[in-house]
Each structure stands twice: as C-alpha cells, then as structure tokens.
C-alpha cells in the first residue's frame, strides 16, 4: 500500500492539510464531530484515486488536491449518515460519531460536510465536474434507500444487490477517477477508460468488503464481524448461500436476515464457506478487478498508472 501512496505522496499530504483547513467551523460541535470522524483515518482510497487518475493524465496543476478533498468530504458525509441509519457502534476501530455524540448531531454534521464539499466544488469553476459530482451524490442517496428497502428481505436477488453496491459504493469511485481525468483535460477515450476503471474498482472493493464480514478479523476491520447480518443486509455471500445451500441452511440464513440476528453467526459463517459463497463472491470481485485493470491499457506508461493497477489488485487482496 505504501508504494501506491508514494506515487502521489506530496499531493496526498496536501490533501490531508486541506481537509483539516476546510473542516473549520465557528460552531464547536461541528469542529468536534468533523475532526473525530476524519481523524479516525481510513485508507482514503477515493481521494487517492483522484490524485492518481489526474497524474496518470499528466496533470500539473493543484486543483486535484481540492477535488480529492471534495470527494473525501462526500464520502465522510455518507459514513456519518450510514452509521445513523444502520445503528452502527464501531467504525475504524473506535466508536462511531453517532455512538459518541448522538444521532442528530451526526446527521447535521454530515450535512455540513456535504455543503462544504459543494462550496469547494463551486470554486473549481468546472461545470462538468460539478455535474458529475452532484449526480453522484444523488445516486449514492438512492443507493442508501435501495439498501434500506432490501434490509431484512432474504428474497433480494443478486442483481438487486449489485444495483445497491453500484449506486452506494462504486459511483463515488467512478466519479473520483472520472473527474480526475476531466481535470487533466484528458482526451475522451482516456476519460472513459478511467471512468470505467473507477466503477469496476468500486465494485471490487465492496464485494470484498462483504466477503470480509464473514471471513475477516474484527480488529483488522475496525468493526464487528457480522455487522451486515445484524443490520439485515442480504449481501452476495448470503444470497448465494440461500440459493445453493440445503433447505435447512437456507432457512437459517433467511431467518437471520429477517430478524437481524447474529446469535447463529458462526453457523452461518460455516454455511457460506461450505456452499462456496465466499469463493463465488471473491471470483466476482476478481473479475471486475481484472476488468478495471484492462481499462487502463490505453493509458501511457507512468508511475501513476502502475499505482492504479496495484490499487485494483489491492482491492481484492486485502484483509481489512
């Protein structure tokens, strides 16, 4: 991972500084919650994708730093709202903002981060970027609603699940790499290649996230294993296991989704492994990761391009 960050190390440091600067508010609680969630760290893959995409297109300006910060603020706002909706207590190894400060302040500070992102977006003075990011923000919200509709529904199909992760997760990755190319004035073919790369990268990332909920380690993940089940989320490992498991196995998983129960988590983990659901989901992730890499074939050779390839490989070869 350090090799990937090294490709844009100075820019990435500038993004971190800009995040801190742009978080400032005259309202102390806004400052407290904003810094609490941002200081938790995380991989910051979406701003990294912006910087790498722009550099892969030979961008030499400094607006990529602001663009990367905008993307991170949009992402952080969705996390604040997500954790309220999901009633999550842990993220990145510590209490969520809603657990520490309460639901209402978390939602309102999420709104603050959205609006700050749009203030910064206006200053970029690029209507195409504003169009893409405003549309992405809207699609992400639709994805959250789709996920809410599917929660507790064991009859959710694989396609419905894929629609959710495309809207909820892949859309922002897609916007990150697409706008990075636009900022660099890349030609239309390169721009489209990077847009497709980001979309496939986001799908791979979320598919592996959903695998890790049944195979990962809580300390490494920074959240509780089984959180998806506790929230009644019918992710692909469960959907596949219901379809391919024995009737009693399917019934156990269906009840766990309906009633949002984790008391049978260990038994369900055994089922998703025995039915091949983990392998199936991983193969799906590997397929879209390979597609992401293929979309980079038309880009000229560069350190940034190699880092983008490594990023797609990392998306599926990770334990956190």
Secondary structure as the mmCIF struct_conf table of DSSP 4:
data_model
#
loop_
_struct_conf.conf_type_id
_struct_conf.id
_struct_conf.beg_label_comp_id
_struct_conf.beg_label_asym_id
_struct_conf.beg_label_seq_id
_struct_conf.end_label_comp_id
_struct_conf.end_label_asym_id
_struct_conf.end_label_seq_id
HELX_RH_AL_P HELX_RH_AL_P1 UNK A 2 UNK A 6
TURN_TY1_P TURN_TY1_P1 UNK A 7 UNK A 8
HELX_RH_AL_P HELX_RH_AL_P2 UNK A 9 UNK A 22
TURN_TY1_P TURN_TY1_P2 UNK A 23 UNK A 23
BEND BEND1 UNK A 26 UNK A 27
HELX_RH_AL_P HELX_RH_AL_P3 UNK A 28 UNK A 39
TURN_TY1_P TURN_TY1_P3 UNK A 40 UNK A 40
HELX_RH_AL_P HELX_RH_AL_P4 UNK A 45 UNK A 56
TURN_TY1_P TURN_TY1_P4 UNK A 57 UNK A 58
BEND BEND2 UNK A 61 UNK A 62
HELX_RH_AL_P HELX_RH_AL_P5 UNK A 63 UNK A 86
TURN_TY1_P TURN_TY1_P5 UNK A 87 UNK A 87
STRN STRN1 UNK A 90 UNK A 91
TURN_TY1_P TURN_TY1_P6 UNK A 92 UNK A 93
STRN STRN2 UNK A 94 UNK A 95
HELX_RH_AL_P HELX_RH_AL_P6 UNK A 97 UNK A 101
HELX_RH_AL_P HELX_RH_AL_P7 UNK A 103 UNK A 124
TURN_TY1_P TURN_TY1_P7 UNK A 125 UNK A 125
HELX_RH_AL_P HELX_RH_AL_P8 UNK A 127 UNK A 150
TURN_TY1_P TURN_TY1_P8 UNK A 151 UNK A 152
TURN_TY1_P TURN_TY1_P9 UNK A 154 UNK A 155
HELX_RH_AL_P HELX_RH_AL_P9 UNK A 158 UNK A 165
HELX_RH_PI_P HELX_RH_PI_P1 UNK A 166 UNK A 170
HELX_RH_AL_P HELX_RH_AL_P10 UNK A 171 UNK A 183
TURN_TY1_P TURN_TY1_P10 UNK A 184 UNK A 185
HELX_RH_AL_P HELX_RH_AL_P11 UNK A 188 UNK A 212
TURN_TY1_P TURN_TY1_P11 UNK A 213 UNK A 215
BEND BEND3 UNK A 216 UNK A 216
HELX_RH_AL_P HELX_RH_AL_P12 UNK A 218 UNK A 221
TURN_TY1_P TURN_TY1_P12 UNK A 222 UNK A 222
BEND BEND4 UNK A 223 UNK A 223
TURN_TY1_P TURN_TY1_P13 UNK A 225 UNK A 226
HELX_RH_AL_P HELX_RH_AL_P13 UNK A 227 UNK A 230
TURN_TY1_P TURN_TY1_P14 UNK A 231 UNK A 232
HELX_RH_AL_P HELX_RH_AL_P14 UNK A 236 UNK A 244
BEND BEND5 UNK A 245 UNK A 245
HELX_RH_AL_P HELX_RH_AL_P15 UNK A 247 UNK A 259
TURN_TY1_P TURN_TY1_P15 UNK A 260 UNK A 260
TURN_TY1_P TURN_TY1_P16 UNK A 263 UNK A 264
HELX_RH_AL_P HELX_RH_AL_P16 UNK A 265 UNK A 274
TURN_TY1_P TURN_TY1_P17 UNK A 275 UNK A 276
HELX_RH_AL_P HELX_RH_AL_P17 UNK A 277 UNK A 294
TURN_TY1_P TURN_TY1_P18 UNK A 295 UNK A 298
BEND BEND6 UNK A 299 UNK A 299
HELX_LH_PP_P HELX_LH_PP_P1 UNK A 300 UNK A 301
HELX_RH_AL_P HELX_RH_AL_P18 UNK A 303 UNK A 316
BEND BEND7 UNK A 317 UNK A 317
#
